Amino acid sequence: MPTPEPSRSIRCVFVVGPTASGKTRLGVSLARHVKGEIVSADSRQVYRRLDIGTGKDLAEYGLGNNRVPYHLIDVASPTDEFHLFRYLSMARTAITQIAAAGHVPIVVGGTPLYVSALMDDYELEGGEPDSALRAELEKLSDEQLLAHLADEAPDIHQRTDKTQRRRIIRALEIARTRGDRGDASLPASLTPLLLAPYYPRERIHARIAERLDARLAEGLVAEVTALHAQGVSWERMEWLGLEYRYVSRHLTGALSHDDMRNTLLAKIRRFCKSQDVWYRKMERNGKEIHWIPEGNEDDARVLVEAFLSGEPLPSPKIRLKDILYGPRSNG
């Protein structure tokens, strides 16, 4: 399939926002309206068999001829390490191919790092993590690793956090694979439109509780049980996100079912707050996010149509950075 020339800019819609805000529903609706394809920006939906806990909601995409195409979902084993370099390589390829086919790439997801890296065309030093090289480096002490790093790449040594062994190892790995970006670059720049469903915080908290209880009723515990039976260790579950971490702790006897549910609810709400902080920072750094009250599809379609036509867009009516919570709350 042909790819755009390097000078070409690809118009790309991003549907972002906090967990439980209805991003998938809005993204799929827009894709149907403008002949788009979804590119997931969710760090856990890349894994196969992590369905309920990651909220893939594949039924939203439809079936057969009515199915909206999607990318970066179910592309890795849950026992694999899926990292930012790999995500950017695959997502950029998908966006390029979608645009070359005359369709609209619509990036949907709540992993802010993935969104920012894709939108801002992050330049990642080095190549993909090298398991063989890492195994060799693991045999060395921190002092030996730092000595090699200082000798081989003084600039990387200077800016590396020397208190965390995994970062020292990755820094040395980068030093030894410097210049090898593989196919992780995008052959065209992105012109983004950022949309996000907006709900006041108390409503988002209620939606999080409703969604968690629905997922538990749908069989989240059984999903985690099956994953472990299929070879996903309890240790690996700790790295697969909050739902898998706390359900696995319940299954290993560390938490009762009620304690698991209540702890998980509190942790997801805290995660939602961290997403809030990230999007506020994006706004402060000059990114315009069009917050759509309750994810209204008609309002979003008007903005997307204007964006794709090259028309000037109105200023966002809601700016998250101006909304205060707590005693001075105006949200």
Secondary structure, DSSP 8 states (H G I E B T S, - for coil): -----TT-EEEEEEE--STTS-HHHHHHHHHHHHTEEEEE--TTTTBTT--TTTT--GGGG-SGGG---EESSS-B-TTS---HHHHHHHHHHHHHHHHHTT-EEEEE-S-HHHHHHHHTT----S-S--HHHHHHHTTS-HHHHHHHHHHH-HHHHHHS-TT-HHHHHHHHHHHHTTT--TT-S-SSEEEEEEEEEE--HHHHHHHHHHHHHHHHHHTHHHHHHHHHHTT--HHHHTTS-HHHHHHHHHHTTSS-HHHHHHHHHHHHHHHHHHHHHHHHHHHHTT--EEEEETT-HHHHHHHHHHHHTT------S--GGG---GGG---
